[in-house]
């Protein structure tokens, strides 16, 4: 079972009924508050994407973990804030029930890493599965004898939280790690629909889900009361529609989890269903869409962990390295979540990057700490402009994104903004800033400062590795079906610009049709399944393509550009697009062509 399939299974428990409310007496001590919360911006480094054993074969080793810790220390000395360092999945010995590090990969055990974190003012944290131990005949955690009375679900690899001994063992595991110095846990892979064979005969599925949620909720509440400085992060299995960016939201998040978790994450970063020539901008749009969805569900912006900042050299981030990382960093903080998580290879960032990183944190954390942050514009999945407004008495920060394929104007929320200045944007198209609006090029983002935040010394520069066309407009074409899952068009082109070819796929239910060839290293490159070809006479023309990657999460679009210098005016062009779905699903192709001038 691959990563995408495993994540889809988690929705079985997350979509069930809400927990019933109980009457709890309030504890007066602020250190023993009943409710979790985040009262200031926290900066959390998480190691995933520097290693990856779900979408790649790069193991988490002591050597890798210490290299990233050295990078954090170097960046901290340049002014970057890092409060926590959390080791993600696969730090553990699969025989020891999350109680010991994998000694084969960690010859010094946990002690060296924990001590070095504390010596440098960083609190350590660990990834823990909520109740899933695997999803194949080779599970990544073997059941302990104490867990047998709780086993159920897929291949008996999911543990009931309301029956048997697993929950008591699991909470004791957390306490042991707390006693060793761990101050943050990331809980992943929850399935609240699981039951033992006996329980499945006694209770309905709804009762099973309620009992599992109640047991886990109460256990975490007691754990927090005993250890009031602990921070708990909720990941997969705690609600949300994460599989695509269809712009119709549903209420799927159980808000009572906010009483025991400091933050709820809203999805692993992946491409949105909005086509982009710049693949990385589509990932930005995905995270924006998820923040809008969680806020629609009632989650306060400051409690949403958007998990969007991920640089690295593994398949989980599509071998991004640090491409387009600056816009990603600004957006990750502009969304308003105080649980600022940073994933992957921090060793990729040099000294200049570190100073810039620190400047962004200082500027945007000011608003996270004491400002008011709100959303405006359209739902990102609609492909229309949207943004974030961060307000203080002395000025504002406005972060805006145009996800469409044409220049678009976005109107700011009503208010008096005073002096205004564009602090950051992509290369190419120059945004047009008015007193109450901003015009952006296709796929472009920008950060605007107002009041005292319009000062020139706050300029963050231009993102040179994201280039936006300075002119772009639709080019008319007549398309025909030319085969199964295939369309084509013929036309002559005499214009001066490059041609941008855009294709999107929808399923029979009008949702995006996301196609995947699997994860690295064996997965198919998506360009084999979403294939664009352009011919002129007997020659096939070269194309600029950025989407041809091994995409574990699937992709519902393809975008390519033809350089004008490769087009001859003497013969017509034949443009053809074909998709192949390994799952055999049917879909509708929506083609478009644009003239794009750089």
N, C-alpha and C positions, 0 to 999 in steps of 0.2 A: 504494500500500500504506500503510495507516494504522499508527499507533504500536503498537496492540495486536497486529496481524499481524506487524509487524517483530520484536517481542519474542518472539513464539511461535517464530519461525524459529531463534532462538538456542539453543533447547533441543536442536536436532539434534546439535550437537557436544558439548554439556555432558553428555549422558546416556551417553556412550560409556564404554569400559572405563577403569579407573584406570591411571595411569602405572606402569610397572615401577620397582622400587626399584634404586638404584645405590649403590655404595659411594663416598662422598666423604670425603676427609681433612678433619678438623676444623681450622679456623684458630683459633689461640689468642688472637689479639687480639680484644678485645670489640668494637672498631670494625669488625672484619671477620668478625663471626659469620656462619656459614653460614645460619642461620635468621633469618627476619624475626620481629619481635615488637614489642609495645608495652609499655613498662615503666611508663608513667604515663598519666593521662588527657590526650588531645589534643583541642583544640577547633578544628574545621575549618569555615569558612564556604564553601559552594558556591553558585554564582550561579543555578543552575537554579531555576525558579519565579518569579524576578524577570524572567527571559526564558524563552521557550518557542517553538521553531519546529517541534515535533513534534505537540503537542496544542493549539497556538495559533499565532498569527502575530506574536509579540512578539520582535524581534531583539535579540541581544546587541551592544550598541554600547559605544564607549569612554565615552560620557556616562553610560550606565546603570551600567557597571562602576565608574566613579569615584564615582558617587552612592552606591553600596552600600559602597564603601571608606570614604567619609566617614562613613557610618552606623556601620561597624565601629569606626572610630577614636573616634567619639562614645561608643559603648557601652563600648569598652575603658576610656575615661576615667571611666566610671561603675563600673568594676570587673568587667565581663564579660571572660572569658578568650577570646581568639581567637589561635590559634597560626599558622593557615594561612588563606589565601584562595585558593580554587581556582576558576578560570574553567571553566565547563562547556562543553558542545558549542556549536560555531559561532563560536568566536573566530578560526578559521583562514581563510586564503585557500584556496579549494577547488582552486586551480591549483598550490599549492606543497607538497603532500604533508606537511602539518602542520608545515612549517618556518617559516611566516611568518603574522603576523596579517593579517586582512582589512583592508587599508588604506582601503577605502571606508568602513568602519564605525569604524576606529581610525586617525584622521589622525595621531596621534603614535606609532603602532606600539606595541610592547610596552614600550618603555623607561620611559615615564612611570609606567605602572601598577606595574611591578616595583620601580622606585625608591621610589615612595610606600609600597608595602608594607614594604620594608626600613626605610625611615625611621621607621616606626611599629611596629617590632618584630613584623611579620607576614611569614611566609614564603610566597612565591607558589607556586601549583600550576596544572596544566593537565589538562583532559580529553583523552584520546587514545583513538581506536578501536583495538581489538586488531588486527583484520584485515578488518573490513567497511567498505566505502567508500560504500555506498548500498543502496537497495532499490527503485529505480524507474529509469525512463529519464532522470531528472534527478538523478543522484547528488549527495550533498553533498560528496564529495571525488572529483576526477577522477584517474584512474590516471596516475601518472608513467611515462615510458618505461621506467625501471628496474624497474617492477613487472610489466611485461607477462609476464615469464617465470614469474610466480607466480599469475597471474589464473585464477580458476575460480569455481565456485558460481553463485549467482543473478545472471543478467545479466552474468556475468564480473566481478562487483563484490566478490568475496571473495578475499582473498589467501592462498595457501598459505604456511605458516610453515616448512615443511621443504624446499621446493624453490623454485628461482628466487632472485631478488635482493631480494625485498621485506623479509625479516627483517633483513638487514644494513643496508639503507637505513633501516628503522624504528628500529633500535637507535642508529644514528648520529644520527637526528633527536632521540631522547631525550638523547643526549650533548650535542648542540648546545644544547638548552634548559637542560640542567643547567649548562653553562658560562655561560649567560646569567643564571643565578640561580634557576631553577626547582628546587624541593625536594620536590615531590609530584606524582605522576601518578595520575590515575583512569583505569583501563583498562576500557573498556566494549565491548560488541558483539563477543564472541568466537565464532567458529564453527570448531571444531576438526575438523569433518568435511569441510572443503573440500579439493579436489585439483585440480590442473591436468588437462587432458585426457590428457596422457601418464601422469601418476601414477595416474589412475583406472584405467588399463589394466594397471598393474603391481602394484597393491596392493589388498588387500581394504579395505572401509570401516573395519574395526577397526584395520588396520595404518596407514591414513591418519590416523585420529584419534590413535593412539599417537605417530606420528612428529611430527605437528603439536604435540602437547602437549610432547613431549620437547624439540623445538627451541626452543619458546617458554620453557619452564622453564629450560633451560640458558642461554639468552640473558639472561633476567632475573637469574639467579643471578650471572652474570659482571658484569652491569651494577651490581648491588648491591655486589659486591666492589670494583669500581672507584670507586663513589660511595656510601660506607657511610652517609652521613647522609640518603639519599633515602628517601621514604616512598611505598609503592605500594599502591593500593587496587584491589580486584577487584570488578567490577560484572557486568552481564549476560553470561551465557555461561559462568560458572564453577560451575554446578551449582545445585541447589535446585529445589523445586516451588513456583513463585511465583504460578501462575495463579488459585488459589482457596485456601480454608481448610478443605478436606476433612480431617477429623480422623484420617486414617490416614496415618502418615508412612512414607516410603521412604528408603533410603540412596542419595542422589544427589549428594553433595558429595565431591569428590576432595580429601582432607585434605592431600595433598602441596603444594597451592597455598599452604598456610600457611608453607612454607619460603621462598617468595619474595615473598608479599604480606603486608603488615602487617595487613590486615583483609579479610574477605569480606563483601560486603553481602548482605542477605537479601530484597531486593525493593523496588521503588518503592511508596511509601505509596498505598493504595487501600482502598476499603471491603471489610471481611470479608464472609463469607457468613452472618454473624449479624445479624439485623435489629435496627436501632436507630432510635428516634425521633430521637435526635441523630446525624445523619450522621457527624459528626466522631469520635464515640466508636467507631463501626464501623471507622474508619481506625486508631484506636489498637489495636483488637482484632486487626486484620490484622497489624500489625507485631509484636504480642505473639506471635501464632501462628507467624510466621516465625522469631522468635528461638527459640521452643520447638523448631521443626523443625530448625533448624541445630544447636542443642545436641544434639538426638537424633542427628544425623549425626556428632557428635563434635567439633564446632567449639567451642573454649573460649569462654565468654561474653565474655571481654574482647577476643576477636578478631572478634566479630560487629559489623559496622556496620549498625545497624538502620535508618538513613536515614529516620527517621520524622518528624523535626521539619522541617516545611515550611510556611512562611507565604508568601503571595504573591497576586498579582493576575492570574494566568494560568490557562489551562486545565489544566495538569498537576496543580495542587492544587485544581481545581474552584472557582477564584475564592474561595478561603477567606478571604483577607485574614489577620486574626489571630484569627479566631473560635476559641474553646476552646483557645487556645494554651498556657495555663498547665499544664493537665493533660498535654498533649502533651509539653511540655518536661520535666516531672517523669518521665513514663514513659520518655522517650528516654534519660535518664541512669540510671534505676533498673534498666534491663535489663542493665546491667553492662558494655557495650562501651566500651572506652577510646578508640575512634575515634568521637568525638562529632561528628557532622556536622549542620550547621544550614543549611537551604536557604531561598532566596527573598529576600523584601523586608525586610531588616533595618531599612530606613528607616521601616517601619510602627511600630516600637517607640519609645515616648517615654521621657522621663527616668525616670518611675516604673517603667515596664516594665523598663528597664535595671537599676535597683537590684534589682528582684525576680529578674530573670534571674541576676544575679551571686550573689545569696543562694542560689538553687537550685544553681548550679554549685559553690559553696564547700561546701555541705552534702553533695551526692551525689558530687562528685569525691573527697571524703575517703574514701569507701568504695571507689570505683573504684581509688584509689591504693593503699590498704593494708588494705582489708577483704576479706571473703569473701562473694561474692554467689552465690545459688542460686535455683532455681525451685521453686515448690510449687503444689499444686492440680492442676486438670485441664488438658488441652490446650485452649487458647482456642477452637479451632474446634468444640468440643463444646457451647459455650454455657453452661458451668458455671464457677464462681469459680476464680480462680487468682491467683498473685502472685509477688513477688520479695522475698527476704530478704537484706538486707545486714547483715553482722555484724562488729563489732569488740569488743574486750574491754570497752569502757566503754559499750556499748549497740548498738542495732540500728535500722535503718530497714526498715519493712515496707510495701511498695506492693501493694495488692490491687485487683482488678477483678471486678465481677459483671456478666458479659455477658448475663445472662438477663433475662426480662421480669417477674420477680417478686423480692421481697426474698429474699436468700440469706445464709446464714452460712458463712463460710470459717474453717476451723481452722488456726491457725498451726503451723509445724513445732515438734516437741517442743523444749522448752527453758525456762529461767527468764529472764523478760524484765524483771522489776522494774517500776519506774514506767512508765506508758504514756500517750501523748497523741496525739490525732489532730491532725496538723500541717496537713493540707490535704484538702479534699474538694469535691464539687460542691454547688450550692445545692439546697434542697428537703429531701429525706429526710435526717434526721440519723442517721448511722451509730451503731450500738450497739457499743461496745468492751468486750469482756470480757477476763479475764486471759489467755485462750488462743485467743480467736476474735474475729471482727468480722462484724457483720451490715450488709450494704450494700443499698441500694435498687436497682431495676432500672437497668442500664446505668451504675452508679455506680462511681467509683474513689475511693481514699483513700490518703493517706500517713500512716503511724503511726510515731512516734518512741518509743524505749524507752531506759531508762538516762539518761545525760546528754543524749540527743537528745530527751527528753520535755520539755525546757525551754520555757516559754512564749515566750521570745524567738526561738525557732525557728519559731513559727507562720507559715505561708505563706498563711493566709486561706482564703476561699471562692471557688470559680470561679462567678461570678454568671451567666455566659452558658451554663452547662449546668445545667438545672433538672430535678431528679429527682422524680417523683410521691411524695407522702408516704404515699399508700395506693394499692395496685393489686392486683387479683385477676382471675382469668379470669371471663369472662361466657359462659355456655353458649349455643351457637347451632347450628342444624341447617343444613348447607350442601348445596346441590345444584348439579349441573353444568347450566349454563344456555346453553351454546354452546361453540364450539371455543375451548379455552384460557380458559374463563370459568367462574367459580363465583359463586353469590349466596346470600343468606340474608335472611329476613324475620323481624322480631321487634318487639315493643313494649318500650319502655324507660321505667321510672318512677323509676329510681335517681337519686342526687344527683351522680354523677360524670361526667367526660368519658369518652368511649369511645375506646380505642386499637385500631386495626385493623392487624393484622400478617399479611403474606402472604410466604411463602418459596417458592422454586422449586427443584425437583431434576430432574435429567436422568434418562434411562432407566437409566443406570449408577449411580444414587444419588448422584452427584457434584452439586454446585451447578450450576444452569443460569444462567450469567451472560449477561445480554443487554446489548448496547450499541447505541446509535444513532450512534456515532462521536464524534470529537473536535470541540471548537470550532475555527473559528467556524461550520462548516456542519453539524455533527452534530445529530441529533435530541435533544431533551430526553427523558430517560428516562421522565418522566411520561406521554409519548405512547405508550410501549411497555409500561409497567407502570402500568396505569390503575385507579384507585380512584374509584368514584362512590357517593354515598349520596343516596337520595331519600326524601322524606316527602310522601306525596300527590303533587301535581304539582310540588313544589319540590325542586330539587337543593340539598343543604346544603353550605355552605363547609367546607373541611377545612384543618387545619394539616398542611403537608407540608414536609419538609426534604430529601427525596431527589431532587427534580426538577431534575437537573443534566445537563449534557452529560458523560457519564462514559466516558472512553476505555477504562477497564479493565473495564467491564461491571458489572452489578448483578444479584443473584439474589433480591432482596427489595423489598418496598414497605411503608412504615409511614405511617399518617396518624392524626390525632385529630379527633374531633367535639367541639366545645365544647358543654357541657351546655346553655348558654343558647339554643342554636340548635335544640334538640330539643323538640318538642311531645309531650306525653303522650297526645294524642288519636288519633294515627294511627301505624301501624307503620312502621318503618324498612325500606328495601330497600338492602342493602349489596351491591355488585357489584365484582368484581375480574376484570380481563382482561389477559392478556399477549400481546404480538405479538413474535415473534422474527424479525428480518430474515433470519436464516440458515435459517429454516424448521424448527427443531428442535422436538421434542415434549418436554413436561415435565409434572410433577405439581405442583399447587398445594396448599400446606399453609396453610390459613387459621386465624386465631385472633382473638378479641376480648377486650379487658381493660377493666375499669372502672378509671379512673385519676383519683385525686384530688390536686389540687395544693394 
